[in-house]
Amino acid sequence: MEWLPKNYLKLTIEQGIAIDMEHYLGGALKEPKNANVHHLQEVIEGWKTNQIKWVKLTAEECECQQKDLSELSIEATNNNQEQPPSPSNSNIHTMYLVR
């Protein structure tokens, strides 16, 4: 599973658990591509030493996670609609005239 916010939210909703952010470095998840080596090392060490752990979510917390996931999906849809079509996907063709 790719470590992205939407995938994390899907996992938390499906399993009814979430990461306890009390001891999580920075208090928020970072996508691996946006994290530096120090951050990743600290997070791995936190999991190994049980400072970072999974906690069970209440029904209300699961509903909040579902709401957050819905908002991410809406945001992604809006962002995709705002982007102009790429030339490779459009019906624009380039023609060269030779004299």
Rosetta blueprint (number, residue, H / E / L):
1 M L
2 E L
3 W L
4 L L
5 P H
6 K H
7 N H
8 Y H
9 L H
10 K H
11 L H
12 T H
13 I H
14 E H
15 Q H
16 G L
17 I E
18 A E
19 I E
20 D L
21 M H
22 E H
23 H H
24 Y L
25 L H
26 G H
27 G H
28 A L
29 L L
30 K L
31 E L
32 P H
33 K H
34 N H
35 A L
36 N L
37 V H
38 H H
39 H H
40 L H
41 Q H
42 E H
43 V H
44 I H
45 E H
46 G H
47 W H
48 K H
49 T L
50 N L
51 Q L
52 I L
53 K L
54 W E
55 V E
56 K E
57 L L
58 T L
59 A H
60 E H
61 E H
62 C H
63 E H
64 C H
65 Q H
66 Q H
67 K H
68 D H
69 L H
70 S H
71 E H
72 L H
73 S H
74 I H
75 E H
76 A H
77 T H
78 N H
79 N H
80 N H
81 Q H
82 E H
83 Q L
84 P L
85 P L
86 S L
87 P H
88 S H
89 N H
90 S L
91 N L
92 I L
93 H L
94 T L
95 M L
96 Y L
97 L L
98 V L
99 R L
